[in-house]
Amino acid sequence: MPSDQDQADAPGALPTMVDIAYESIVSGIITRRHAGGEVLQEARIAQALGLSRTPVREALGRLEGEGLLVRNGRVLMVRSVTVKDYLEALFLRRLLEAEAVTLACGAIPPQILSDLRARVAALTDPAAISAEAHWQLDDDIHSAIAQASGNELLAKLVADLRLKTRLFNLKKLPDRFIPGRAEHLALLDALLANKPNAARKAMVAHLENVRASILTALGI
């Protein structure tokens, strides 16, 4: 008999109550509605979502297993991502995403790449796009590449590492809007031209520049 998770993973499956609780909590962590070090109370979350405590408990357990929550005695807290955590995750992202983009070359439909490129090219004014919309576009680009690699485990690892780097709590993130735009355009152009080596170099350069800007902002 298939499990609830198997059913949830089936194509076209409706989200379960656990999925709803999970996505809500993850969204809260990403947007820092739940800050690093905050204790998450099962009963309070269940009440806010209008759910019973059982699916919330399961969602919290899943997030603990994924490393987004840590246990302190009997309570679960949002994990605080340190500089060391961030740099380690970014190092692994550089290795994995360089491989992913090489594998994905020629596997992503040109129309998808063209649409992504058009969205990036349209970003000419930093004030005209919200941080959330910018993150979403960044996710769409990197996720499309990872998923097109044909390696499900690699895609999952990339997604997990991207989430950890996003949770890094730097008070003032360096302004990478303009350089990030140029780097993504170079990456997408290489994919559109079906040039694996150029795509790999563009991905590595992009992630190395992200790392360098963070280190500069931290004065390291």
N, C-alpha and C positions, 0 to 999 in steps of 0.2 A: 504494500500500500504506500503511495507516495507521501512524503512528509509535507508539512506546511511550506517549508522552504523550497522543496522541489516544485510545488504547485505555484509558488510566488515567482519562481525563476522561469516558468513556462512562458513561451511567447504569447503575448496578449493577455496574460493573467492579470486579474484585478489585484490591486495592493491589499495586503492583509492588514489587520489592526496593528500587528507588530511592525510592518513596513511603514505605516503611517506614523507610529510613534518614533521609529528609527529616523525617518527622514526629517521629522520635526526637530528632534534633538540635534541631529547633525547640522541642520540649518541654523539652529541657535548657537552652536559652537562656531560655525564658520563666520557668522555675522557678529560674533562676540557678544551675543545676548547672554550666553553662558560663558563667562570669562575663565581663563586658566586658573585653576585652584578652587573654582566654585564647586560646592557640594550639590549634587543633583538629587533632589528628593522625589522618590518614586510616586508618593501620594500626590504631591503638588503637581507634578507633570501630568499624571493621570486625570486629575481634576480639570486642569487647563485644557486638555485635549478632549475631554468628555469620554474617556476610555476607562476600562477597568484597569486595575494595577497589574494584571497578569501580562498583557502584551507590552506594557511599559517596562516591566521587569525583564522580559525577554530581550527587548531592544537595548536596554542598558547593559545586559550581559553580552550582547553581540558587540557593542561598542567597547566594552572592557576587553574582549578578546581581540579586537582590532587595534587596541592600544590608544584609543582616543580618550578613554577614561581609565583612571587608576584607583585602586582600592586603598583606603586609609582606615584600617580597622574594619568597621562594619559599614562605612559609607563609601560612595563612589564620587570621585572628583574629576573635573575636566583636567586633562593633562596639560601642563604648561610646557610648551616647546621651547627648549633652551637654544642658545646660539650653537652649541655642539650638536644638538639634535638636528637643527636646521641645516648646518653645513654637511653633516653626514648624509642626510636625506638628499640634498642637492647633488652631492658627489655621486650617489647611486643613480639619481635621475639622469645625470649626464651620461653615465655608462649605458643605462637601459634605454633611454630615449634615443641615443645615437644609433643603437642597434635597431630599435623599433622603426625609426624613420627610414633606415636602409631597407628593411623588410617591407615596409609599406609602399615604397616607391613603385608606382605602376598599379597599385592595388586600390587606390582611392579614386572613385569616379571623378573625372575632370570637372563635372558640373558642381560637385561638392567643393572641390578645391577652388574653383572660380568664384563660388558664392562666398567662401571664407575670405578669399583675397579681396573681393569687393567690400566686404564688411570692414576689413582692416584698412583698406585704402581710404574708406570714408571717414576714418578717425583723424580728422585734421585739427580738431579743437578739444583739448583735454577737458575743458569746462562743459562740453556738450554731452559727455557720457558719464554715467554714474560708476562708482567703483564696482558695484555688483555687475553691471552690464559689461564692464571691462574684464572682470574675472570670468564671466560666462563665455565671452568670445575666446579668451585664452584657453579655457577648458575645452571649448568646442574644437579648437585647433589641435591641441595636444591629445585629446581623447580620440579624435578621428584617426590620428596617426597611430596611436597605440593599438586601437582596435583593429586597424587595417594590417597590423603586423602579422596577423594570423596565429599569434601565440596568446592564448587566453590568460595564462599565468603572468606573462610579461605585462599585459594590459592591466591586470589587477594590481600588480606591484607598482606600476607607474601611477595608477589612480591613487593608491594608498600613500605613496611618497609625495605626490602633488598636494594631497590634503594636508599632510604634516607640514610641508613648507608654507602652505597658506595660513596655517594656524600660528606661525611664528609671530610673537607679540612684540614687534618693533613699533615704538611709539610714533616715529615719523619715518614712513617708508620712503626710500629714495625715489625721485621722480624718474621713472623709466618709460613714460608714455611715448615720447618721440623715438628714443633708441629702440624700444620694444617693438614699435610699429615697423621700423625699418628691418629689424631682425626677422619678424614674422613674414614680411613681404618677401625677403630673400629666401626664407624657408619654403614658402608656398610656391614661389617661382621655380625653385629647384624641383619640387614635386611635380609641378605642371609640366616641366621640361623632361620629366622622368630621368633625372640625373642623380643616382643614389649617392655618389661621392660628394657632390655639391650639397645635397640635402643633409648628409651626415655632418659635413663641416659647418653648415648653417645652424644646425641644432646644437652642436658643441659650442660654437661661438656664442649663441644666444644664452645658454645656461652658464657659461663662464662669465659672461658680462653681468648676468643677474648676481652671481656670487661676488664679483668684484664690486658691484655697486652697494651691496649689503655690507661688505667689509669696510668700504669707505665710509658709509653712513655710521657704522659702529666705531670708527676710528681704530680699526685693527690693522 
